């Protein structure tokens, strides 16, 4: 898959079959649309082209710009789409100016002059242009003039996308990791930078890497303890087992939400490195214990539960 970020220097795509969307999660619902695209492209010996936007349009024109949480960062979305055999991904910088172009200009200048589409595959509820007045019907009305075909994404696929996205977010926020996995068709993961914490974990026999999220818009799962697999190319760590706590550490009067990972069978200084953390199982909710000794007893139980959950998994 070729990725483009400069729309002024795009090639002429061969019989381009295009669709437009955020594809957040690239989950099972999205995967059905990708299959539809690939099938349509094969029929006309064409190439698949996904148009997506960054940042997310709701960060620019939404009423609640600061509170959007996404299942994927841009890099994650690129990696996932590549796995599903898409030919081209074009990332459009979404700005106020872009949002203000008329629906007619969006079709003529943006879609047609930029992408020269053979086929546009879009949902009946897709909206575009200033005040979002452009729709599927307008694309159909202009099809003969500009020489493209319009194909509608079936309603059940659109429903799958919407319902799945909502259910995945709800599952992650409720600790239902298995359900999130089933809907995504892969394990939820995120990447963070290791920063210095208060180093309490080291003093009680459970040193932790304190994680600072790389993208503030990435959805953080609910508070609690998880079994995880951790990777870092620089450190030659590939799917190393561990346990993670997300929360406020009430036993030690924590007042900031933290993400801490205890890596099993690992003892290196890794500050400023980045870790990719894959969630495998939600073990328990966050609790306040009567003291450090009780906390240590629970941490030993958590470690054993995490080790048990990681046995015999296909890494």
C-alpha positions, 0 to 999 in steps of 0.5 A, spaced: 500 500 500 502 506 498 501 512 502 500 519 500 500 526 504 500 531 499 494 531 494 498 536 489 503 530 487 498 524 486 499 519 480 493 518 476 490 512 479 488 506 474 480 505 474 480 508 481 475 505 485 475 510 491 471 510 498 471 516 503 471 515 511 475 515 517 475 507 518 477 508 525 478 501 528 479 498 521 474 493 525 470 487 522 464 492 519 470 496 515 473 490 513 466 488 509 467 495 505 474 493 504 472 487 501 467 490 497 472 495 494 477 490 492 471 486 488 469 492 485 476 494 483 477 487 480 471 487 476 474 493 472 482 491 473 482 498 477 486 500 484 483 501 490 483 508 493 481 510 500 481 517 502 481 519 509 482 525 513 487 527 519 486 530 524 479 527 525 473 532 522 470 532 529 476 535 532 475 541 527 468 542 526 465 538 531 461 541 537 465 538 542 472 538 539 476 536 545 473 530 547 473 525 541 477 518 543 479 514 537 480 506 537 486 507 532 492 513 531 493 514 524 500 510 524 495 504 527 490 505 521 495 505 516 498 499 518 491 495 519 489 498 512 495 495 509 494 488 512 487 488 508 490 489 501 488 496 499 492 499 494 493 506 496 491 511 502 490 518 501 491 522 507 487 529 507 489 534 512 482 536 514 482 544 515 476 549 516 478 551 509 477 544 506 470 544 510 468 550 507 468 548 500 461 547 497 458 540 495 459 542 488 466 544 488 468 538 493 465 533 487 468 537 481 475 539 484 476 535 490 474 528 487 474 528 480 480 533 478 484 530 484 482 522 483 479 521 477 475 516 479 472 510 475 467 508 481 465 512 488 463 507 493 459 511 498 454 510 504 447 513 503 448 517 509 455 520 507 455 528 507 460 532 505 461 540 503 459 546 506 454 545 512 454 538 509 449 539 504 452 534 499 450 527 499 449 520 495 444 523 491 448 529 489 454 524 487 449 520 483 446 527 479 453 529 477 456 522 475 454 522 468 457 529 467 464 527 470 464 520 468 464 516 474 460 510 477 456 511 484 455 504 488 452 504 494 455 501 500 449 496 503 445 499 509 447 492 513 454 494 512 454 501 514 450 499 520 455 494 522 460 499 522 456 504 526 454 499 531 461 495 532 464 502 533 460 503 539 460 496 541 468 496 541 468 503 545 463 500 550 467 494 551 473 497 552 470 502 557 467 496 561 473 491 561 470 486 556 476 485 552 474 479 549 468 482 546 472 488 543 477 483 540 471 479 537 469 485 534 475 488 532 478 481 529 485 483 533 487 485 540 486 492 542 493 495 543 496 502 544 503 505 544 506 509 549 513 512 552 516 510 558 517 516 563 519 516 570 514 515 576 515 515 583 518 508 583 514 505 588 513 499 585 521 497 585 521 498 592 515 492 593 518 488 588 514 490 582 518 495 578 513 498 573 514 502 566 510 508 567 507 509 560 505 516 557 500 515 551 503 517 544 496 520 542 492 524 546 486 522 542 487 514 543 482 511 547 484 508 554 481 502 556 477 502 563 481 502 570 483 496 572 489 490 572 490 487 565 494 481 562 498 484 556 504 483 551 509 488 550 513 489 544 519 494 542 524 493 536 530 497 539 530 493 545 528 486 541 522 485 545 517 481 542 510 480 545 513 479 552 508 478 558 506 482 563 501 485 567 498 493 567 494 497 571 490 503 569 488 508 574 489 512 580 493 507 585 488 509 591 492 505 596 498 510 595 493 516 595 494 517 587 491 523 584 493 522 577 491 517 572 497 513 570 498 507 566 503 502 569 506 496 566 510 490 570 514 486 565 515 479 567 522 476 567 525 483 565 530 487 568 533 493 564 533 501 564 528 503 559 526 510 560 524 514 554 523 508 550 516 506 547 512 500 548 507 497 544 502 494 549 497 489 547 491 487 551 490 480 553 485 479 559 482 484 564 483 481 570 480 485 576 477 492 577 482 497 581 481 497 589 484 500 595 487 496 600 489 497 607 496 498 606 502 496 602 503 489 605 496 487 602 497 490 596 503 486 595 499 480 596 494 482 591 500 483 586 502 476 587 495 474 585 495 478 579 501 476 577 499 469 577 493 470 574 496 474 568 501 468 567 495 463 567 492 468 562 498 468 557 499 461 557 498 457 550 496 463 547 498 464 539 503 470 540 
